[in-house]
Amino acid sequence: MKSSSSLRVELDPEIAARALSDLRMATCLWRPWYAKAWWIAMPLYWLPAGLASGPVVPSFYSSAVGVITNLTFPPLTAGLVLGFGCLRRMLADYAPAEPWFDHDIGAYRKPGMSHPAMDQTNPRSGAQWVGLACHMDGPS
């Protein structure tokens, strides 16, 4: 029998790529146990508010604890909190986008540089080019 330190697990690149590409919003909004508990607790929390027939239930929803739970259990709050976890995972798992490549010059645009169509000092910006009036009249 081999020791556990000598066992090596090979990871197939196709399987790893499929696992990374399997990230969907439903994976983050429903699959974790805490997400399921949160989505199930929401209707259970709001059900007595719809069926309120006694004086105890309305007073609970307006109490200090009720106000905090009123902010905790709306679907929008759950969507924002669980969606933030999904966004964090997307940013961590996926490679950053490549910088824009300027085919006219043959170089990558540096960080902070504006697009040539938006740069007033670049003749490729068309009507926004500062020197356009000089060139429309021709050389003087």
Salt bridges, closest charged atoms under 4 A:
GLU10 OE2 - ARG8 NE 3.23
ASP93 OD2 - ARG89 NE 3.26
ASP102 OD2 - ARG124 NH2 2.79
ASP104 OD2 - ARG124 NH1 2.78
